[in-house]
């Protein structure tokens, strides 16, 4: 029976068709579908952009490793300025065209509402200002600190460095998949009290998301979320991979949180937002990971936008509530 769509519960907006896991994880194997997905969806356009931005930032906007032989506050500050400038261009550019100029109005927008203002749940009583503050004050800062520490380790020879281009390429290709597992694990952990209240609730102020929502997180969450490049303490890596990984983590959530499923450009439209993660902000207890690696499918927290998946989610919530009630009665 064909899956049917889940209608938005909070505001009328664009409601995409239900989706499936990407072809990499389907059985039996579909080689043609995998190639189409790889070059037509995965690498075009977003993933290719993150690799390119990471290379440009490392090659021309980052000091040589010799500077990090002795680590100082000025080294971290320099990386913060670079991060902030790139975020302002990439994330700010999305916000400018989609939310300030409103170049496509509400076409393909998941919710018809615009970002909240005069709401006390947000810092400065403003959703966009709140998101920008935490992106710059916490996100760009923690990323700069982590990058400087890892550069210091490379400069001192404390961790192994790949020196053959094809090995660097293979590790670069693996990073988004490693992050897919890492993100599911730390995100699922952050939904457990009291960690949720301490760290993750700030991000979930955003139900109606926008580009600046992506890495609007508390410092505690940023420490967990941005820790992926420390995998290079255990596995051979390269300074470029550190820069790429951290910029990937800072930038890639902006289109997925943009609130627009597709972006209108040059008379056509391209993939913009990510309904998979939008459903997490909408329903909270589903889609903790990334659609790239379907951890949610394997751990029964998957929501594909269909009414069937929605009923499964509601049933799971009922069972959880009943279990809590039973525990409370036993406790009494």
N, C-alpha and C positions, 0 to 999 in steps of 0.2 A: 504493500500500500504506500502510495506516495506521501512523503512528509508534508505537513502543512505548517504555515508560518505562525510564529508567535507575534501577536500584535503588541505594540508598545503600550505599556501600562501608564506611563507618566505624561507623555506628550505625543501628539500625533506627529509623525515624521516618516522618513524613508525607512522601509523595512525590507531588507534584502531577502533573497530566497535562502532556505536552509542549505548548509554546506556539509562537506564530507572531509575526512582527513586528506592531506595532500597525497599525490600518487606514490610518493616514496614508501608509504606505509600501507599500501593496499595489497591485498593478496587475492588472486595470483598477480604476480608482477606484471606491470604494464609499461614496458620500455618506452613506447611512443608517448604515452601520457606523461611519463617522468621527464622526458626531454622537453616537451611542450611546457610543462610546469616550470622546469629549471630555467629555461631561457625566456619564456613568455610571462612568467609571474614572479618567480623567486629573485632572479637577477635583474629583471626589469620591473621597476626602476630602482627600488629602494635599496636593496642589498648592494648593488653595484655602486650606488652613490656613497654608501657608508665606507666601502673599501677605498674609493677614490678620495673622499674627504680625509680619511685617516692617513693615507699616503701623503697627500699634500701637506697636512698638518705636521706629520713627522719629518718630512723631507725639507720643508722650507720654513716652518713656523715653530720649530722646536730646537733648542740649543743642542750642541753635541754632548755626548755622554761625559766628556772630560769635565764639563761644568758641574756635573753631579758627583764628582769624586769626593767633594766635601759639601754636604747638604746644608742649605741655608733657607731662611724664610723668603729671601728674594727669589730663590729658584722656584718655590711653590707659587709665589705671587706671579711670576712670569707665566707659568703654566695656567694659572687661574685666568689671567687676562686673555690668553689665547682661547681657552675654553669658553669664556664669556662672550668673546667676539664671535666665535663660530656659532654659538647658540643663538646669539642675537640675530645673525644673518639667516640661519636655517630655520629655527623655531619661530623667531620673530617675523620672518618672511611669510611663513604659512599663516600666522595670526593676522598679519597686515592684509593679505589678499582675501582671506576667508571671513575675517571678523571685523576688520575696520573698513575696508573698501567694499566688502560683501559682494565680491565679483560674481558669485553664482547664487546669491540670495540664500534660500534654504533648499535649493535643489540638491538631492542626495544627502541631506542632513538628517542624522538619526533622530534628533529632536528639534522641534520648531523653535524652542526657546533659545535665547542668546545667553551668554555668561551672566551670572548674578551680580548685581550691585546692591549696595545698602543692605547687606545681609551679614549679621554679626557672627555667623559661624566661620567666616573667613577673616584672616588677618587683613587689617585695613578696611574691613567690611566690603571687600571687593574681590570677586573670584580671580580675575586676571592678575591683579596686583599681588594677591596672595600667592598664586602659582609662580609668578615671576620671582618673587622674593625668595621662595624656597629653592627654586631652580638655581639661582645665582649664589645666594648666601650659603646654601648647604651643598647642593649637587655639584656645582663647578668647583667648590672648595675641596670636598672630599675626593673628587676625581683627581684634582691637581696634586693633593697630598699623596695619594696612592701611586700616581705616576712617578712622582719625584722619588719616593721610597724605592720603587722597582728599578728606576734608572740608577739609583745609588748602588743597588745590588749588582746590576750589570756592570757598572763602572768599576766596581771593586772585584769583579770576577767571582762573586759569591754564588751566582746561579748560572747554569749552563746556557749558552747562546747558540742558536742555529746559525750556520754560516753558509748554507747552500740554498740558493733561491727556491728550488722546488720543494724543499722541506718547509721553508717559511710559507710558501703558497699552500701546501697541504694543511699546515696548522691554522692558517688564516681561514681556510674553508671549513675547518672543524669548529672554530670558535662559536658561530651562531648556534650550533647544535649543542655544544657544551653549555652555553648560556641557557638554552632551552631547558635543560635538566636542572641547572643551578637555579634558574628563576622559579621554576615550579616548586622546588624544595624550600627556598627561603620565603616565597610568597605564601605557600601553604602554612608555614610556621608562623608567619606574621598574622594570620587570621585566628590564631589561638590566643585567648586571654591569658595573662595581661599584656602580652606583646602587642596585640592589636591596639589596645587603648594607649599604650606607651608610644608606639612607633607608627602604626599603619593607618590609624583613624584619620590622620591629617590628609593623606592621599585620597581617602574615600569621602572627604567633604565634597568631592567632585562626582556628581551623578551625571550631569550634563557636561561632558568633557570638552576640552579644547586643546590646541597644540601645547600650551604651557602646562597642561595637566600632567603630561607624560612623566616628568621627573620632579614633580612637585611632591616632595617627600620630607619627612623629618630626618635630621642627621643620623639617628639610629638606623632608620631604614636604608639610607644612602650607604652606610657602612656595610650592610649586608648586600644590598643590590649591586654595588660597584666593586665587590670583592672578587669578581670572576677572574681578573688578570693575575691574581695570586696563584692561579693554577700553574703559572710559569715558574714558581718556586719548586714545583714538583716535576713538571714537564719542560723539556727544552723549548725555549721561545726566542723572541727577538724584540728589541726595543720598539720597532714598528708595530708589532702585534699588541704591545701594551697600549700605545697611543690609539691604534685602531679600536681595540676592545673597549676602552673607556669612552671614546667618542661615539662608538656604536651604541653603548649603553645610555649615553646622554642624549643622543639625537633620534635614534630609531623609535622611541615611544611617542615622538611628537606627531607623526602622521597617523599612527595607530590610535592615538587619542584625539585626533583632530576634530572628530564629531561628524565628518563628512565621509561617506563610503567611497565616493569617487570625486575627483577634482576635474573641473572643466578647464582645458588648456588648448589653445590654438584650434578651436573648432571641434575638438574631440574630448573624451574624458578618459582618465587613467585611474588606476586603483589608488585610493588615498588612505582612508581609515581602515579599521579592522573590526568587523562586526563581532568576531570571536571575543576580543577583549572588551568591546563595548557591552556585551552581554554580562561580563563579570561586574562591571560598574552598575549595571541595571539590576542584576539579581544577586550579586554579592558572593554566593556560595557555589559558583560554577566557574569553569575556565580560569583556573589559577595560573596556568602556564602559558605557553605560546603555541599557536597552531603549527609552527614548524616541526616541533617534536610533540606528538599528541599524548603527553603524560596524562592529561585529563581523561582521555579515552581509556587509558590503561588503569587508572585509579578511580574510575566511575564518577568523575566530576565534570563530564563533558556536556555541553549544551550547544546544539547546532542550529538553534533558532527555530526549531520545529515545535509544534504543539506536543508531539510525543515526548521529546526531551524535556519540555516544560512540565509535563505531568510527572515524569520520573523525578525531576528536581523537587516538585511539591511533595511527592510521596516520601522522598528522603528527608525533607524538612519535618514532615509530620512524624516520622519514625524517631527522629532526633529529639523532637519536642516531647514525645511520649516517653522516651527513655529518661529524659531529664525529670519529667513528672514522677516517674516510677522511683528514680533515685531519691527525689525529695521526700516521697512518702516513706520509703525505707529508712531514710535518715531521721524522720520524725519519730 
